Amino acid sequence: MPIIDLSTDQEPVRAEALRSMARGFGRRIAAFAAIGHRRWRRSLQLRIVAYTLIASSILVSIFGVVVATRIQDGLLQSRIEASISQLNNGHSYVEDQLGAFNRADDYDLPRSMQAVAENLAQLYGSGGESGVVILGGGALRGLGPATAGLGGSQQLISDELEARVLDNQIAHQFVTLPPTTDPQGNRIAARPGMVVGIPVTVAVGTFELYYVLPIDHEAASADLVRNTVIITGIALVVLLAVMAGLITRLVVNPVRDAARTAQRLSAGLLDQRMAVRGEDDLAMLAASFNQMAVNLQRQIVRLEDMSRLQRRFTSDVSHELRTPLTTVRMAADLLYTSRDDLDPLMSRSAELLNAELDRFEELLTDLLEISRFDAGFAALDAEPTDLVAVLDRVVDRLASVAERAEISVRLIAPDHPVIAEVDPRRVERVLRNLVGNAIEHGEGQPVVVTLYSDESAAAVTVRDFGVGLKPGEEKLVFNRFWRADPSRARQTGGTGLGLSISLEDARLHGGWLEAWGEPGRGAQFRLVLPLRAGGRLNSAPLPLVPESNELPMATTDVVLRRAEPADSETPAHDVGGLADGDQINSNGHPGDNVRPAATSKAAGSDPQSGSGQPTVDADESSSEAAHA
Amino acid sequence: MRARVLVVDDDPALAEMLGIVLRSEGFSPAFVADGERALAAFRDVRPDIVLLDLMLPGMSGIDVCRAIRAESGVPIVMLTAKTDTVDVVLGLESGADDYVMKPFKPKELVARMRARLRRGEDAAPEVLTIGPGGNQVTIDVPAHLVTREREEIKLTPLEFDLLVALARKPRQVFTREVLLEQVWGYRHAADTRLVNVHVQRLRAKIEADPERPEIILTVRGVGYKAGTS
């Protein structure tokens, strides 16, 4: 048939369609499950309604089952009792009628049994709805059955029931009555029924009398009760769930409202408040919340005012102090330049005045800077900066100080620019401070400055081989006005605020500034900065604790710094010179390069190349420096 | 001839001290103590250079600076007690060529002033061009004339010096430090704000679109260079 052909042709297509439908369905179910799970975790209301549903379902089910069972049992019990009293009447009748027989093989006995059954059926049968069965028991087994009323009654009597009756008990059993027709010819469907039985002992032996009765009224009543209980139960559960939902909503809504308001508050909208309705617990929540918001707002505004005042004060102090200081400075300078014309005492006074004015200025600058940090008004002017150039400049500028202290400063840096988004003034200040400190505490030993960067951070370590730090001091060094050894004479002075400011500068960049030191092994400071402004640091490209006590190359007695190009108008950064040089030298870091430079002593022998920077191998350079 | 200096400062002691130092260095100073009268004094004195305190009674130093710049390219050196970048940048953006932070050493101030006055002494005949083809700017160095398509662009002497420095070595990247040294006469200073602000001001005048500069290019992390054709 064409239709069958068609369907077989389409079979694979349909199967595929079914599969894809099933897949789509599965995906949809998964999506729903995910959404459901999210809602479950997020919605307190949903959870409370669900818990209420589960708990009330269990309770109502138990309650319903108990009630329905009790009512059903009660109904049946009364029916059984009524049947048994009927049965007792029947028992007397059977005793009367069959008690007259003396012999079991009496010809009339079966007929009498039938008559008794029919009479009883007529008495209690109520129109053929119930049946009466009389059986001969024991020795009378052969007699009967005599049945009357409802047809097919004797098949409903089970062996078990019969055994119990023969055991001289009044017994009952529930059965299903077969379909039948009533006297008016209406069909009656199968319905629940009951068989009750009683033994009747007479002269000839024991008979069994059974009534087969319909209990559909009782069953109907029991069904009605059960249905009522089920419907009531479901209604109750639904009602409880709805109530739980509504009540939760009543509580959850203000809580959500509070959460929203709190979010707005924390986003800076300080005048956000909750609506207070009534005098209940929720109103109290709203009122307390608002009270908190008011206090927060007041506090924040107060702090802002204080901060603003502090800033104004700093700015004013700055201006008010600086202007007279300028006049003093110029006057002192005038005296200082003409000190040769003054008598020795005056001349020395002018020198002292000049020197102390320098210190005073430094101290003023540092104090103002630190108060700016304290007020939270230090701003970061980040711009892409070549850290190699900054380090070069720092080392270059401290060369004269190093020379005076007879200390060599060695710079180990990549020979390509290390560009980081930093505030060049601040970073230069930090590095100048670290290198200056190292020179001050270097005890004649070299100072090694190392710069290295990875893809996200740049690190500078400054190592000296001086007295080092005692345990615990690596934190103390950053304290304001802290000095390693108060009894030790100051060499370069310093304000005692340098490292505190450096630490704040590093923090402002989102960077780290840490110290390490051991007595006798010297000290090392490490500055780590993220390459991008606002970046987060996870690791540092250089270790804080140096791996060895060794200098990274042979010691020389000269100050090392970058050579100035011969032509002062040719800047150090020539584009052509930036790319070359990925050499690997003995110091481990690829591309690193120890750039030696000339001191006044070594200047003549320093290699000069026309463009770019001189990149010389470490050993070669040191030997060259040694020659000089 | 002695260079005339107009000192705009409200602190009498500082003004007097400045007078002593400036006279001893061979300048001829004139003084005005408040912002309102500064512009009149400027027209009156016709100074070669102005020393301007940023905090003044009456008219603020920033406004005085703008007013002077509106009618003259005369070098202006700010004297400022404020170290915040905002204040410094604001002063530079309003037209100052350079600034000196209080307290300063007299030698430093005089060196800055000389650097600003030094210009135009050794101008050999020289004509430079800068910028990519189609957007070229021509600089006549001895005439102090900058033109694009025969139209004159008015630059202050400092902006002119900055442009000439870049244009003379077109393929070279100038670090901010080198520019500070060549144009401002600084040695060993790392105040890149000075360079940044003036490059912005210069771009605003000579670039077709200052947001996308073609004549003065930024080399990220290094400095600036001239755009070439």
Interface residues (C-beta under 8 A of the other chain):
Chain A: S315 S318 H319 R322 T323 P324 L325 T326 T327 V328 R329 M330 A331 D333 L334 E361 T365 L368 R372 A379 D381 E383 P384 T385 D386 A389 V390 R393 R397 P417 I419 P424 R425 E428 E569 T570 P571 A572 H573 D574 V575
Chain B: D11 A13 L14 M17 L18 I20 V21 S24 M55 L79 A81 K82 T83 D84 T85 V86 K102 P103 F104 K105 P106 K107 R171 Q172 V173 F174 T175 E177 V178 Q182 H188 A190 D191 T192 R193 N196 V219 R220 G221 V222 G223 K225
